[in-house]
Amino acid sequence: MLALAAITAATASCGGSSSDSSVAIQNSSQQADLSEDGIRAAAIAFANAFFTGSVLDVAAVLDPSCAPEDWTPSSEEIASADAELARLRQGLEARAGIDAAAIAIRGVVIRNFTGDAGEAEVQYSVPIEVTGNDNWINYAFDAGQWHVAGCDIRWPIGGSSTSHAIDTTTTASV
């Protein structure tokens, strides 16, 4: 997990992505929208990158302020991080009984939206035993685009907690 965390942090400001144009930043124009639609697009891009993208796709939606200065990962480091991401997907697939790429997004719930920050939780087509009961991710709008806020990477599926705060939420189907 170390290589994956290091690469995603290091490449977050590089703007790199894989050759698969359908992954991650397919909603980039919407991610520039300073509204709930923008945060929703960023949440979908993060989930898509996690399920089907490369580590560079994941990094493209992370907080660019987390990247270490003056460090560019080597192709070997990127390959190692991609392999770790593949292992994470294999674990998810073993729990879900379904290929990660086949997990459909049903919608995105937004809470605590302030105009330039908020939380989003992607809703999936698999049971809660697979998705977890706490997948809220903090997002922030900076440099013209929504991104995952902060440097503590939390994946968009499989989260768990023992209690939930009651907040005003808005839901939109995809």
N, C-alpha and C positions, 0 to 999 in steps of 0.2 A: 504494500500500500504506500510505502514511502516514495517510490519512483512516480507513481500516479499523482500523489499530492504535490511533489516537487515540480513535475512537468506542467500540471494544470495551473499551478501558481505562476510558474515562470513564463508560460506562454499566454497567459490571460491578456497581456497587453500587446501581444504580437499580431492578433487578428487572424491567425492561421486557421485553416479548416481543411478537411479532407477533400478528396476529389469528388465525393458523393454530394452533388449539389442539392439533393433532397433532404439532407441532414441539417439539423441545428438551426442555421440562420436563414431558413426559408422564409421566416417571418421578419426579416431584418427591417423592412420599412415600417412594419407595425411596431417593432421594438423601439423605434424612434418616436412613437406617439406618447406624449406626456399625459396618459390617461390610464384608466383601468384596462383598456384594450392593449396598451403597450406592455403592461406588466403581465397580462395574460399571454401575450405572444412570447415574452421572455421565458415564462414558465413552461410553455409548450416546447420552445426551442431547447431548453435545458433537458426536459424529459426525452425529447427525440434524440438529442446528442448522447444522453446516457444509454438509451436503448439500442441505438444503431450507429452512432458516430464514432469518430476517433477521439483520442485524448485532446487533439487540437480543436475539435468541434466543442467538446466540453469546456475547454479553456476559453473559447470565444465568448461564452456567456457568463464567465466568472468575473469577479471584481478585479479590474486591472491594477488597482493599487496594491494588490498582494504579490505582484511579480517582483522577484529580487532584481535589483538594478544590475545592469551589465552582465547578465547571464543568459545565454542562449543554449537550450538543450541540444545535445548531439542527436543524430539520427538513431543511435543505439539506445539512448535514454528515452526517446520518444517511442521506439519499438517496445522497450521494456514496460513503459507505462501503458501502451496499448494492450499488451499482454495481460497486465493487471486488470485493466478495464474488462477485457474478455473473461477473465476469471470471476469478476464480480457478476457479470451477466450470466455465467454458467451457474453460479450459486442461486441467483434469482430464478433462473429457468428450472433448476432442480426443485425449488420451493413451490414455484407456480405451476409446474407441469406444462409450461408453454414457452416457446421461444420468446426472448425479450423483444425482438422486433415485431412480434405479433400482438403485443399488449396494446390495446387501443385506448386512446385518450377520449373520455366521455365529456369532459368539461374542466373548468378551472374555477375554484372558489377564491375570492379575494377578501381580505379583511385588513383593517387598520391602514387603509389607503389614505395618504396625506397629500397626494399630488406628485411628489417626487420620491416616495418610498411606500412600502407596503409589504404585505405577506400574501403569498399565493400557495394554494394546494391543488395539485393536479388530481383529477378524479379518473380512475382507470376502470377497465372492463373486467377486472379480476376481483376475487373476493378479498375482504378486509384482512383475512389471514395472510394474504400475499402482500397487499399494499401496505399494511401497517395502519395504525390509528393516528399517526401524527407525522404528516409530511409537509408541514408548513415551512416554506423557504422565504427568507427575507430578501427583498429586491430593492434596488435603489436606481434612480435615474441620474446618470452622470455622463458628461461628454457626449450628450445627444443620444444616449441609448440606455435602455434598462439592462441591468445585469444582476446576478446573484450578489447580495451585499455581504461584505466581510470575507475574511480569509479562512474561516472554519468551514470546510466543505461538508455539506450535508446532502446526501443523495435524494433525488425526488421520489423515491419509493422505499418502503420498508421501515419507515420511522415508527417509533413507539414511545408512548408516554402513559402515565397513569391518570392524568387529569387534563381537562381542557378548560381554558377560559372561554366564556361566552362573549363573543364579539359580533358586531354587525358585519355580515358577509354578503357578498353578491356572487351569484353563480351565473356562468354562461356555458352553454353547451358548445361543443366543437363540431 
